[in-house]
Amino acid sequence: MSARSANSRNQSLLSQIIRYIGMAALSSAITIGLPVLLHEGFGMAEEIAVALAYGVSTITNFFIVRNMIFGSSSSARRDAARYIAMTAIYRSMEYGLFILLHSVGGLHYVLTILLVQGVFTIIKFVTLRYWLFRPDPA
């Protein structure tokens, strides 16, 4: 790899990280704000409100990461299938960890959401960049 292509790859990574942080902030607003609104404003059970928020943020995130962060040139069908599979695994793990920390461990539900989202934001970026939306080999 030439110095120029390595520099370009590093700039691309930095740009993707910056855009991903912006998307993560929006996603966090949905993932935290929606359950608070549904629970505090409408009396919905915390566990149901969090599950709904995960669904809404998942759909929003797919369109943002595919088109605005990684600029996938693969077919939308392929990307959606892989994203759904990845998301099903990660959302199950996130929700399981939420239940463990909140319902079993007694942590406040908002603190639990913040902890779970922080850990999985990093894990998902790596998975998205190096597996789901990796550039096709030349």
Sequence and secondary structure as in RCSB ss.txt:
>XXXX:A:sequence
MSARSANSRNQSLLSQIIRYIGMAALSSAITIGLPVLLHEGFGMAEEIAVALAYGVSTITNFFIVRNMIFGSSSS
ARRDAARYIAMTAIYRSMEYGLFILLHSVGGLHYVLTILLVQGVFTIIKFVTLRYWLFRPDPA
>XXXX:A:secstr
  HHHHHHHHHHHHHHHHHHHHHHHHHHHHHHHHHHIIIIIH   HHHHHHHHHHHHHHHHHHHIIIIIS   S 
HHHHHHHHHHHHHHHHHHHHHHHIIIIIIT   HHHHHHHHHHHHHHHHHHHIIIIIS     
